[in-house]
Structure formats: structure tokens, C-alpha cells
Amino acid sequence: METRYHIGLLTGTLLILAILSYAYYADYNYRKEIARTEQTEQQETEQTVSTRGGAHKEGVYYLKNRNGYVIVYLDDQTSIYEYTNIRVEELPEELQNEIREGKRLEGKDKLYGFLENYSS
């Protein structure tokens, strides 16, 4: 009788171990597939290129006249980087002409140097 009890206990333990092993295996494969799908989606997202104003050189700015004020544009010359309270008519004549044509400044140091010098 005791032998049957031990065999039944051993069989039950092996059955539970097999079920747990299968559950672990299924969960592992499920999570692996999810990770692969997320990685594929991320790669597709990274390869997407915007066609509207997303590409511009870092650190190149243009100063232009807009309604009598100096406006700072990014390198694409259409995206506004910063509005200023600097009136174009209050600047030296030569600088006014440069700004009307689109004065190019390379680097934030030059940009902020200009803004500090001419801001009131």
C-alpha cells in the first residue's frame, strides 16, 4: 500500500513539474515574440523620415525681419526658433540690411551673444 502511495505521489509530482515546465516554455516564447515585434516596430519607426521641416543642421540660425522685429529661424529658414523684442529699425543700418537678407549665425554662442547685445 505504501508503495502505491509513493508511486502516486511521484507521478503527481512529475505531472505538476511537466505542466509548470510547459507553462514556462509557452510564456518564454510568448514574451520572446512580443520583444521581436516591438523591436521590429521600433526599427520601422526609426527609419521613418519626415518630409516636412524635420531636417536641419544643428546650431545654424537665421535672423530675419518680420513685422519690424527680429525673428530667429532654424537652418531651414521656415521654422521659427525664437521671437525677440528687438526692433529692426533700432539696429545699425548695415545690420538692418543683413537681417533683411537673412543674417546667418552659426552656433548658439553667437546667437545668444547677438541677442544679449541688442536686446533692451
Solvent accessible surface area in square Angstrom, and as a share of the most:
residue,aa,sasa,rsa
1,M,191,0.85
2,E,125,0.56
3,T,91,0.53
4,R,189,0.69
5,Y,143,0.54
6,H,103,0.46
7,I,105,0.53
8,G,44,0.43
9,L,102,0.51
10,L,109,0.54
11,T,81,0.47
12,G,29,0.28
13,T,75,0.44
14,L,100,0.50
15,L,110,0.55
16,I,107,0.55
17,L,105,0.52
18,A,59,0.46
19,I,104,0.53
20,L,110,0.55
21,S,61,0.39
22,Y,153,0.58
23,A,53,0.41
24,Y,158,0.60
25,Y,133,0.50
26,A,43,0.33
27,D,61,0.32
28,Y,116,0.44
29,N,55,0.28
30,Y,137,0.52
31,R,157,0.57
32,K,97,0.41
33,E,88,0.40
34,I,70,0.35
35,A,58,0.45
36,R,124,0.45
37,T,64,0.37
38,E,104,0.47
39,Q,106,0.47
40,T,63,0.37
41,E,97,0.43
42,Q,111,0.49
43,Q,88,0.39
44,E,106,0.48
45,T,98,0.57
46,E,123,0.55
47,Q,139,0.62
48,T,102,0.59
49,V,123,0.71
50,S,72,0.47
51,T,130,0.76
52,R,213,0.78
53,G,45,0.44
54,G,48,0.46
55,A,90,0.70
56,H,76,0.34
57,K,121,0.51
58,E,154,0.69
59,G,16,0.16
60,V,4,0.02
61,Y,6,0.02
62,Y,24,0.09
63,L,0,0.00
64,K,51,0.22
65,N,61,0.31
66,R,103,0.38
67,N,135,0.69
68,G,24,0.23
69,Y,79,0.30
70,V,0,0.00
71,I,7,0.03
72,V,0,0.00
73,Y,23,0.09
74,L,38,0.19
75,D,38,0.19
76,D,42,0.22
77,Q,70,0.31
78,T,106,0.62
79,S,34,0.22
80,I,56,0.29
81,Y,73,0.28
82,E,58,0.26
83,Y,141,0.54
84,T,24,0.14
85,N,101,0.52
86,I,6,0.03
87,R,75,0.27
88,V,4,0.02
89,E,116,0.52
90,E,129,0.58
91,L,11,0.06
92,P,74,0.46
93,E,117,0.52
94,E,128,0.57
95,L,17,0.09
96,Q,17,0.08
97,N,67,0.34
98,E,62,0.28
99,I,0,0.00
100,R,132,0.48
101,E,151,0.68
102,G,16,0.16
103,K,47,0.20
104,R,107,0.39
105,L,17,0.08
106,E,89,0.40
107,G,26,0.25
108,K,97,0.41
109,D,127,0.66
110,K,127,0.54
111,L,0,0.00
112,Y,86,0.33
113,G,29,0.28
114,F,16,0.07
115,L,14,0.07
116,E,138,0.62
117,N,118,0.60
118,Y,81,0.31
119,S,51,0.33
120,S,140,0.90
